[in-house]
Amino acid sequence: MTREDFKVFINKTLLELKIYAESHINNKLPDDLEFYWASNTEKIIRGKNNIVEEICEKIYLSEDKIYPCVDLIVEKKTSENLLLLSGHIAGYKPKEFGKGWSDRTGPFIYGISSELLKE
C-alpha cells in the first residue's frame, strides 16, 4: 500500500471510529478532532488532516512495513467541543498491510473510554 493510499485509509478509519463510538453511546459526537499518542500525552494534534499525517508518520514505514496493531480510542468530548482521540502502537514488528487483530482490514483496533461510556 502506498503512503497516499494509507492516508486515505486512515481518514476513513477516523470516520468509522467516530460512528463506532456514536453507536455505542447513542449520542452524536463532535466532528472536530484532537489526538495524542498514549506515549506522549503532552503533544496534542488538532485537525483531521494533521491527525492523519501524524498517524501515518508514526506507523507507516514503507509499502511493506506498517505497524500491524494500533489502538485508537475515543476518549472524551472536550470543553471546546472537540472529540479527543488517543493512539497506542503495540510492540509488534511492522509488516505488509492486511487483516489486523480485530479481524478487519488494517492495523486499527477501535475503543471507547469508560469515561465516555458513562455519559
Buried (B, 14 or more C-beta within 10 A) or exposed (E): BEEEEBBEBBBEBBEBBBEBBBEEBEEEBBEEBBBBBEEEEEEEBEBBEEBBBBBBEBBBEEEEBBBBBBBBBBBBBEEEEBBBBBBBBEEEEBEEBEEBBEEEEBBBBBBBBEEBEEE
